[in-house]
């Protein structure tokens, strides 16, 4: 890329971030231009949190200070969180190429306080985070193979149930005050120690806020 094209791209990113920070509407098609390769944008409607939904989720999560997005994909929620708040956002994702896409987008946007980890969520210490975001992260395991994002990881219905049970256990052990925001749920049951604070229609589903006693 020549210097002129690079400068134009930098100016475009700055303009989008300025609009977001000013509270102005930004479409998903516009924001998703930050992601390369371009095929990651084509599945945005089905797999990545919409900008308007993410803004509301971030408002609910940012008071926590440190937020973990489980199954962060290409990092859209975390990037928006880092752009709009002073909170620290970490995304954990088991597809390595999505982590690379997210890291490159963060670099392109000059965003700090954001980190992406290539790992199973079990490798993360949930007690290090006061906020957790879940956009139905395990349901792809139950879909027909033709509907999977790709074949880079092994998926199965058994893995779905294993992941849900493992997350329920880790949520049960989370610190008091932990805030959990779900979008389209997470496939399991929130432990009894969590108080259901909010359920609001957003995008194609519901955002729900839970806070641990």
N, C-alpha and C positions, 0 to 999 in steps of 0.2 A: 504494500500500500504506500502511495506517495504521501509526502507531507501534507499536501492540500487536502486529500481525501481524509487523512487522519484528523486534521484540524476540524473539518466539517463534521465528522462523526463525533468528535469531542464536544463541539458546540451543540449538536443535536441532543446528546445525553444531558448536558448541562441544562438545556431548555426544558427537557422532560422532567428532570429532577426539580427544577424551579417551579414548574406548574404543580407538581405533586405537593411540594412544601407549602405552596400558596393556597392549597385547598381546591385547586381547579380540577375539572374533570380531565382524566387521561384514559383513553380507551386501551383495552388489552392489546389490540393490534399495534398501537403506537408503542406501548411499553415493551412488548415482546420483541421489538426490533433490536433490543439490547442483547438478545441471545443468538449465538451461533453454535452449531450449524443451524441453518434455517428450518430443517425438518422438525426441530424441537418446538417450533412455533405452531406447527400444523395440528398438534394435539392439545393445544392450550385449552380449548373449550372443555375438553373432557378430563384433563389431568392436572392442570395448574390452577391455583386459586385465582379467581378473577380479581382485578385491581380493586374494585369497589368492595368486594367481600374482604379482601386482605386489609384494606384500610380500617374497616370496622373491627376485624379480629385483632389488629395491631393496637387499636385503642384499648381493647379489653386486656391485652397481654402486656403492654409496655410498662404499666406500673410495677410489674414483677421485677424488672431490672435485667434479668438474664432469662432468655427464652430459647427453648429447644423445639425445633420443628422435626418431628419424627416422620421419615419418608419425605424428605424435602424436595425431591426431584431436581429440577434445574435451579431451585433456590429462589423462586419468585417472592414468596412470603418473606423470607429472610432479607432479601435485597430491599424490598419495600420498607420493612421494619427498620433497617439500618439507615435508609434515606430519610425516614420521617420522624424518628425518635432518637433519644440518647441511650436506649436500651441496647444490650448486647444480644445478638441473634446468632444461633448455631443451628445448622442443618445437618442431620445425619441421614445418609442415603446409601443404599447398597448397590447402586449402579455407578461404577467408577466414572463412566463417561459423562454422566449427569453432574457429578461432582466437579469434573473439569470444566464443564459448561458454566456452572454456577460461579466457580472461582474466576474464570475469565470475564464473566459479566461484572462481577464485583470490581475487578481491576479496571475494566473499561469505564465503570461509573465512578471510580475513585472512592469507593465506600469502605470505611473502616467499621470496627465493631461488628463484623460479620465473619463467620468461619463456616467451612463446610468439611464434613468428615465422612470419609468412605468407610462405612462399617455397618454392622448389624446394630440396631438400637440397644441391644443388650449390653453392648460395650460401653455405653454411656452411663454415667452416674447421674440419675435423675434428681438426686438430692442436691446437685450443684446448680439446679435451675429452679427458679420460682414461677416460671411460666412454661407451659407445654402446649404446642399446637398439633392437632391431629386432623388431617383431611383424609379420613377413611383410608389409612395407609396400607392396609393389608388385603383389601377386597379383591385386588387384581388376581390374587392366588386362586380365587373361585371362578374366574372367568374362563371361557374357552380360549385355547392357545391362540386362535386367530385374532383375539381381541387384546392380547398382551402388547405392551409397548415394544418389546423386542425379546429375543431369546438369550440375553446376556446373563440372566440369572435363572435358577431353577425355582419353579413355582408349583404349588400344589394346594389342595384343600386342607390336607393335614398341616401344612405350614401355616395356613391361615389360622387354624385353631391354636396351634402352638404359639404363634405370635400374639394372638389376642390374650391368651392365658398368661403369657409372660408379661405383657404390658399391664394387665390387671394387677398382677403381683407387685410390680414395680411402682405403680400408682398408689397402691395400698401402703407402700413404704415411703412415699414422698413426704417431704417436710410439711408441717402445718403452715397454712397460708398459700400453698402452691395453687396457682391458677391454671386450669386446663380449659382450652377452647377447642371445641370440635366443630367440624363442618362436614355434614353428611355422616356424623358419628364416627366410631372407630371399630364397630363390629362386636363390641363387648359391653360389659356392664360396669358403670363407674362404681368404685368401692363405696361402701356406706359412709365412710368418713368424709366424703365430698358432699357439699351442699350445692344444690342446683339453683343458680342465681338468675340465669337468663336463657330464654329461648326466643330467637327472633328470626323471622324469614329474611333470607339474604341470598341473592343470586338464585341458583337452582335448588337450594335446600335451606337448612336452618343452621345458624350459628348458635352454639350453646356454651355457656360459661359455667364452670364448676369451680368451687373453691374448697380446699381441704380445711376441716375444722382445726 
